[in-house]
Amino acid sequence: MGSVHVKDVALAHLLVYENKSASGRHLCVEAITHYGDFAAKVAELYPEYKVPRLPKDTQPGLLRADCGSSKLMELGMKFIPMEQIIRDSIESLRGKGHIS
């Protein structure tokens, strides 16, 4: 699973568009994790929600990676970390009344 903030997606588009040395495909993710890692982080940050506990390795064979987008990082991309992505997502959902 690759998480990415919508602000990072927009910035990645600009970096690739404006940089003549950019070529080929670019993977735009902050990191590659398992669903279980993501769920555990949500549960840690928001214990008031009943987040299901998943096994540590929810996708056997998937390798975790801290830098899923080295090509974008070489262009100067600094990704918003997964913790902040989760916080911004939860606050947005709360603000729109989708969760309380």
Disulfide bonds with the S-S distance in Angstrom:
none
